[in-house]
Amino acid sequence: MSSLKIDCAIVRGGTTKGVFINSTQLPQEVNKRDSIILSLFGSPDTRQINGLGGGDPLTSKVALIKCSSDNDVDIDYQSGEVGIDESSINYSTMCGNLAAGAGLFALEMGLVKKTSPSTKVKIRNLNTGKYLVASIPIKDDSYVVTLCKDIDGVIGYGTEVNLTFKEPSGSITGDLLPTGQAIDKIFVDGKEYTCSIVDCGTLYAFFNAKSFNLRGDESPAMLDSMEDFKNQVESLRTVVAQKISLYKKTDFLAKQIKIAIFTYPEGKKQSKPECEIVARVINRYKTHKAYPVTGAICISAATMIPGSLLHQKDGVTIKNQNVRISHPSGIISTKTVIGENSDSINILYTTINRSARILIRGISEIIVDE
């Protein structure tokens, strides 16, 4: 065996925390690279006690950053969901929360030069091939640090990061509606479920909470204690992947499908409801304690698609909408804009405010089997 030293940082991006690495330090061969990352995180182990992983889907993530070969952007960013109790890393979707930390890490490592009063870091995401811009406030060559009062699910301080996701539709499948329709019927164990499958930012299947005899505002702990419900969700995840594969004539995996349940707030008919929609993301390991950024992009797009389960405007296409999503840690808000002259749904961009903070930077020593 031998040891490998890696310069890395633990960075909070939005409501997620990950280990950020300049990927040029790692082997180009994927299996060797991932073996090192798994060792860095202490996986497989539910506690990840011998590594930097946090034993939770929101803290067992890696961000690989490097200067981009694309002349139109500054950095390439690839995120991975590092297996907690298994020796695998899921690169099939992008973590939007960690994207807030990608720009900050690039500035910290000198990959992008700081400019006042704001630095725009142009990013290419390698998970999806999509582009985004992170705008970071700078004063006196330092990040502007403020209280995270507007980012529910985060306490303390951080640097506000405005993220703009350009043309996020079809991030995984190439189509906003990967089955060609706004509503699908799914059959599992003889029962029919209705859902809307949408690919924007990442790939989701949205189910009304009533389909599971739920309110939709249950706590993550309560949902995770419902073994039958969790098993239902995993069966649905598999069938959704099969349905997309059949339509697209390309194999998609269950791990590429995110599942969310939703309901409408009780005050929806009030003149100024607190939010437009209440939702929960059901992860295989644990229900998310907050709402993912790419999930917020996707559910916001779903509310703007006529005919979808989440559309609330009686068939009228909305061109510009702010959507507030209630999740277990509070509210996340997005702004989505659709092209004015498009006959089909053409999402131009989605913006969302996050915050990020570099928690620690240092050298990690990894033991490598030879």
C-alpha positions as MATLAB code, in Angstrom:
seq = 'MSSLKIDCAIVRGGTTKGVFINSTQLPQEVNKRDSIILSLFGSPDTRQINGLGGGDPLTSKVALIKCSSDNDVDIDYQSGEVGIDESSINYSTMCGNLAAGAGLFALEMGLVKKTSPSTKVKIRNLNTGKYLVASIPIKDDSYVVTLCKDIDGVIGYGTEVNLTFKEPSGSITGDLLPTGQAIDKIFVDGKEYTCSIVDCGTLYAFFNAKSFNLRGDESPAMLDSMEDFKNQVESLRTVVAQKISLYKKTDFLAKQIKIAIFTYPEGKKQSKPECEIVARVINRYKTHKAYPVTGAICISAATMIPGSLLHQKDGVTIKNQNVRISHPSGIISTKTVIGENSDSINILYTTINRSARILIRGISEIIVDE';
ca = [
       0.000    0.000    0.000;
       0.984    3.656   -0.434;
      -0.321    7.051    0.593;
      -1.619    9.874   -1.574;
      -1.924   13.471   -0.411;
      -4.710   15.605   -1.892;
      -5.305   19.322   -1.473;
      -9.052   19.638   -0.946;
     -11.708   21.699    0.799;
     -14.981   21.003    2.550;
     -17.461   23.526    1.204;
     -21.082   24.156    2.063;
     -23.132   24.968   -1.007;
     -26.728   25.920   -0.208;
     -28.162   23.216    2.053;
     -25.558   20.629    1.007;
     -21.959   20.029    2.005;
     -19.293   18.377   -0.121;
     -15.593   17.683   -0.553;
     -14.165   19.825   -3.376;
     -11.088   18.687   -5.283;
      -9.123   20.071   -8.206;
      -9.606   17.017  -10.421;
      -6.170   17.390  -12.044;
      -4.751   15.821   -8.839;
      -6.637   12.577   -9.474;
      -6.042    9.758  -11.977;
      -7.898   10.131  -15.277;
      -8.899    6.458  -15.222;
     -12.390    6.482  -13.690;
     -12.141    3.346  -11.529;
      -8.848    4.452   -9.959;
     -10.193    7.957   -9.414;
     -13.397    6.726   -7.783;
     -11.506    4.278   -5.576;
      -9.518    7.210   -4.174;
     -12.670    9.276   -3.631;
     -14.409    6.414   -1.817;
     -11.401    6.048    0.461;
     -11.393    9.810    1.061;
     -15.030    9.627    2.180;
     -14.660    6.458    4.262;
     -17.118    4.469    2.132;
     -18.640    1.954    2.281;
     -19.653    2.540    5.903;
     -22.961    3.931    7.138;
     -21.057    6.249    9.514;
     -18.171    6.996    7.112;
     -16.154    7.268   10.305;
     -12.761    6.759    8.627;
     -13.226    9.522    6.078;
     -14.702   12.931    5.346;
     -18.248   11.784    4.494;
     -21.063   12.813    6.816;
     -23.221    9.674    6.700;
     -26.115   11.534    5.019;
     -27.049   12.020    1.324;
     -26.676   15.805    1.770;
     -23.116   15.504    3.086;
     -21.750   12.544    1.128;
     -21.017   14.417   -2.097;
     -17.897   15.206   -4.098;
     -17.285   18.139   -6.446;
     -14.545   17.807   -9.061;
     -13.357   21.171  -10.403;
     -10.802   22.118  -13.062;
     -10.081   24.881  -15.566;
     -12.229   24.286  -18.629;
     -11.046   23.495  -22.132;
     -14.182   25.291  -23.362;
     -13.124   28.852  -24.216;
     -16.594   30.176  -23.378;
     -16.471   29.127  -19.713;
     -14.070   29.316  -16.771;
     -14.339   25.951  -15.063;
     -15.697   22.446  -15.499;
     -17.715   21.128  -12.572;
     -18.758   17.525  -11.970;
     -20.635   16.405   -8.871;
     -20.959   12.884   -7.516;
     -23.232   11.300   -4.923;
     -20.786    9.138   -2.989;
     -22.236    5.836   -1.828;
     -22.601    5.614    1.933;
     -23.052    1.866    2.405;
     -21.870    0.857   -1.068;
     -18.718    1.280   -3.140;
     -20.159    3.417   -5.907;
     -20.454    7.053   -6.955;
     -23.492    8.333   -8.849;
     -22.511   10.929  -11.461;
     -25.790   10.695  -13.385;
     -27.214   13.979  -12.069;
     -25.868   17.392  -11.089;
     -25.995   18.753   -7.544;
     -27.246   22.323   -7.931;
     -26.515   23.253   -4.325;
     -22.839   22.348   -4.681;
     -22.785   24.485   -7.850;
     -22.969   27.462   -5.479;
     -19.725   26.271   -3.912;
     -18.043   25.549   -7.265;
     -17.545   29.213   -8.084;
     -16.305   29.997   -4.586;
     -13.823   27.098   -4.690;
     -12.560   28.235   -8.107;
     -11.810   31.689   -6.682;
     -10.167   30.230   -3.561;
      -7.880   28.004   -5.650;
      -6.953   30.789   -8.050;
      -8.626   29.130  -11.028;
     -10.628   32.322  -11.616;
      -9.494   35.872  -10.844;
     -11.573   37.902   -8.377;
     -13.135   41.115   -9.680;
     -15.109   43.740   -7.736;
     -17.905   44.335   -7.000;
     -18.954   40.921   -8.340;
     -17.222   38.022  -10.035;
     -19.184   35.992  -12.560;
     -17.851   32.434  -12.768;
     -18.962   30.716  -15.980;
     -19.381   26.994  -15.400;
     -19.845   23.953  -17.615;
     -21.424   21.040  -15.800;
     -19.963   17.729  -16.942;
     -22.828   15.674  -15.488;
     -25.342   17.191  -17.884;
     -23.376   19.226  -20.447;
     -25.397   22.276  -19.362;
     -24.065   25.761  -18.553;
     -24.586   28.055  -15.592;
     -23.210   31.262  -14.135;
     -22.410   31.887  -10.464;
     -22.318   35.563   -9.435;
     -20.285   36.139   -6.265;
     -19.989   39.543   -4.486;
     -16.396   40.672   -3.845;
     -15.117   43.576   -1.727;
     -11.443   44.412   -1.121;
     -10.413   41.146   -2.809;
     -12.491   39.103   -0.334;
     -15.869   37.396   -0.461;
     -18.719   39.400    1.031;
     -19.971   37.440    4.051;
     -23.486   37.943    5.396;
     -26.031   36.111    7.547;
     -27.802   33.314    5.684;
     -31.190   34.695    6.690;
     -32.714   34.239    3.232;
     -31.561   30.630    2.736;
     -33.888   28.353    4.684;
     -32.171   25.274    6.019;
     -28.902   27.118    6.739;
     -27.924   29.029    9.881;
     -24.895   31.242   10.428;
     -22.873   33.052    7.784;
     -21.974   32.590    4.154;
     -21.420   34.338    0.838;
     -24.520   34.926   -1.245;
     -24.293   33.276   -4.665;
     -26.762   33.955   -7.450;
     -27.020   30.997   -9.827;
     -28.390   31.228  -13.355;
     -29.012   27.899  -15.099;
     -29.140   28.346  -18.875;
     -31.576   26.244  -20.930;
     -31.852   23.560  -18.227;
     -34.419   21.401  -20.069;
     -33.390   17.896  -21.085;
     -30.411   17.704  -18.743;
     -30.548   13.901  -18.523;
     -32.721   12.645  -21.402;
     -32.510   15.498  -23.894;
     -36.240   16.315  -23.582;
     -38.303   18.335  -21.114;
     -40.963   15.603  -21.231;
     -38.975   12.361  -21.596;
     -42.073   10.223  -22.274;
     -43.577   12.745  -24.697;
     -46.516   13.593  -22.441;
     -47.291   15.736  -19.412;
     -49.001   12.967  -17.429;
     -48.140    9.263  -17.234;
     -49.860    6.247  -15.713;
     -47.546    3.934  -13.769;
     -48.554    0.456  -12.582;
     -46.878   -1.198   -9.587;
     -48.176   -4.294   -7.786;
     -51.541   -3.982   -9.491;
     -52.064   -0.362   -8.439;
     -52.226    2.603  -10.808;
     -50.278    5.790  -10.031;
     -50.451    9.068  -11.939;
     -47.318   11.193  -12.261;
     -45.626   13.888  -14.305;
     -42.127   13.003  -15.507;
     -40.065   16.124  -16.159;
     -36.405   16.604  -17.105;
     -35.243   20.123  -16.268;
     -32.081   20.612  -14.222;
     -32.407   16.922  -13.487;
     -34.933   14.119  -14.008;
     -37.947   13.852  -11.691;
     -41.183   11.947  -11.427;
     -43.732   13.964   -9.428;
     -46.566   12.210   -7.584;
     -49.411   13.790   -5.650;
     -49.001   12.849   -1.981;
     -52.632   11.695   -1.922;
     -51.593    8.744   -4.108;
     -49.890    7.343   -1.000;
     -52.574    8.506    1.465;
     -50.189   11.180    2.712;
     -50.705   14.883    3.438;
     -47.436   15.843    1.725;
     -46.037   17.858    4.625;
     -44.806   14.875    6.675;
     -41.357   15.114    8.243;
     -38.424   13.234    6.682;
     -38.152   11.076    9.803;
     -41.803   10.048    9.525;
     -41.521    9.215    5.826;
     -38.329    7.226    6.395;
     -40.063    5.182    9.098;
     -42.751    4.072    6.612;
     -41.146    0.968    5.135;
     -44.038    0.127    2.791;
     -44.039    3.661    1.386;
     -40.282    3.605    0.814;
     -40.556    0.263   -0.959;
     -43.368    1.664   -3.127;
     -41.176    4.593   -4.119;
     -38.262    2.349   -5.111;
     -40.569    0.185   -7.225;
     -41.945    3.314   -8.899;
     -38.416    4.598   -9.514;
     -37.607    1.387  -11.409;
     -40.805    1.445  -13.482;
     -40.354    5.137  -14.378;
     -36.836    4.365  -15.635;
     -38.239    1.499  -17.723;
     -40.965    3.730  -19.167;
     -38.478    6.422  -20.196;
     -36.126    3.794  -21.648;
     -38.945    2.346  -23.751;
     -39.941    5.751  -25.144;
     -36.395    7.028  -25.737;
     -35.089    3.640  -26.960;
     -32.092    4.164  -24.678;
     -31.454    2.547  -21.312;
     -31.939    4.757  -18.266;
     -31.239    3.554  -14.734;
     -33.415    3.813  -11.637;
     -30.649    5.795   -9.898;
     -31.107    8.541  -12.504;
     -34.732    9.071  -11.449;
     -35.551   11.427   -8.590;
     -38.931   10.960   -6.903;
     -40.870   13.789   -5.253;
     -44.310   13.912   -3.682;
     -46.215   17.192   -3.598;
     -49.366   18.843   -2.375;
     -50.763   22.361   -2.333;
     -50.643   24.581    0.767;
     -53.859   24.967    2.719;
     -53.702   28.719    2.123;
     -53.454   28.348   -1.671;
     -56.696   30.273   -2.194;
     -55.551   33.174   -0.045;
     -54.437   36.352   -1.819;
     -50.805   35.926   -0.681;
     -50.037   32.295    0.178;
     -46.663   31.561    1.768;
     -45.752   29.210   -1.082;
     -47.149   27.781   -4.301;
     -46.385   24.141   -3.582;
     -45.323   21.783   -0.762;
     -42.942   18.969   -1.704;
     -40.661   16.239   -0.393;
     -37.828   14.470   -2.248;
     -37.612   10.766   -1.399;
     -34.013    9.534   -1.564;
     -33.225    5.810   -1.403;
     -31.226    6.370    1.778;
     -33.129    9.143    3.531;
     -35.788   11.673    2.636;
     -34.159   15.030    1.903;
     -34.252   17.460    4.810;
     -34.275   20.371    2.364;
     -35.139   20.769   -1.324;
     -32.346   20.303   -3.894;
     -31.601   23.167   -6.279;
     -31.983   21.043   -9.418;
     -35.186   19.672   -7.918;
     -36.455   23.229   -7.422;
     -35.637   24.006  -11.067;
     -37.527   20.905  -12.175;
     -40.623   21.393  -10.045;
     -40.780   25.066  -11.072;
     -40.719   23.998  -14.722;
     -43.430   21.411  -14.029;
     -45.774   24.091  -12.680;
     -45.449   25.910  -16.026;
     -46.236   22.940  -18.291;
     -49.921   22.871  -19.330;
     -51.466   19.499  -18.582;
     -48.952   18.459  -15.933;
     -50.098   17.428  -12.463;
     -48.517   20.549  -11.029;
     -49.849   23.132  -13.482;
     -52.235   25.568  -11.801;
     -53.223   28.004  -14.552;
     -56.077   26.170  -16.333;
     -54.104   25.317  -19.471;
     -52.522   28.749  -19.942;
     -48.759   28.746  -20.576;
     -46.928   31.013  -18.137;
     -43.940   32.912  -19.532;
     -42.308   34.154  -16.342;
     -42.961   32.864  -12.848;
     -41.546   32.912   -9.343;
     -42.232   29.622   -7.578;
     -41.879   29.166   -3.830;
     -41.522   25.570   -2.669;
     -42.114   24.570    0.937;
     -39.720   21.837    2.143;
     -38.823   20.404    5.573;
     -36.349   23.223    6.301;
     -38.365   26.168    4.991;
     -38.921   27.791    1.579;
     -36.832   27.761   -1.601;
     -37.696   30.239   -4.357;
     -36.896   30.152   -8.082;
     -37.544   32.385  -11.078;
     -38.116   30.621  -14.393;
     -38.437   32.301  -17.799;
     -39.880   30.718  -20.950;
     -39.111   31.909  -24.484;
     -41.735   34.346  -25.747;
     -41.986   33.074  -29.330;
     -41.804   29.334  -28.813;
     -44.702   27.083  -29.763;
     -43.356   24.427  -27.408;
     -42.148   24.861  -23.849;
     -38.674   26.402  -24.187;
     -37.179   27.288  -20.831;
     -34.561   29.987  -21.329;
     -33.163   30.092  -17.822;
     -33.862   29.634  -14.130;
     -32.302   31.732  -11.385;
     -31.994   30.932   -7.710;
     -30.171   32.522   -4.772;
     -27.989   30.313   -2.601;
     -25.070   30.881   -0.279;
     -21.762   29.082    0.087;
     -18.922   28.919    2.568;
     -15.511   27.268    2.567;
     -15.485   25.464    5.915;
     -11.938   24.130    5.801;
      -9.137   23.683    3.307;
      -6.219   21.327    3.810;
      -4.333   18.214    2.850;
      -6.000   14.823    3.144;
      -3.791   11.735    3.227;
      -5.363    8.659    1.648;
      -4.121    5.095    1.944;
      -4.187    3.469   -1.501;
      -4.121   -0.292   -2.080;
      -1.669   -1.317   -4.798;
];
